């Protein structure tokens, strides 16, 4: 799955489940730009895990600041699962 495909899916999840408006880019910051609080961040993580059938570990979650960080984690998990 390409980075653009993962980004599109994360954008779709943000719009459907969190009421995010506008386009998301890899540089979009989750807290500062999207105003996601801890509950909404957790919701996003769960939706990403369900959508991509991956498990995001707590130490990985702690380092996530941008949509691009999420894309990188998901792509890494998908590559591990495929390889």
Residue, then its C-alpha position, 0 to 999 in steps of 0.5 A: x500500500x502506498x503512502x498516498x493510499x494510507x493517507x487517504x484512508x486515514x483522512x477518511x477515518x478522520x472525516x467519518x469518525x472525528x468530524x475532521x474537516x479539510x484535507x489532511x497532509x503528512x505535516x498536519x499535526x494531530x493536536x495543534x492543527x486538528x485539536x484532537x484531545x486524548x479521547x479523540x486520539x485514542x478513537x483515531x488509533x482504534x479506527x486505524x487498527x481496525x481499518x488496517x488490521x494492525x496493532x499500534x503499540x503504546x510506545x509507538x503512539x507516544x511518538x506520533x505527532x503528525x498524520x505523516x507519523x501515522x502513515x509511516x507506522x501503518x506502512x511499516x506494520x503492513x510491510x512487516x505483515x507482508x514480509 
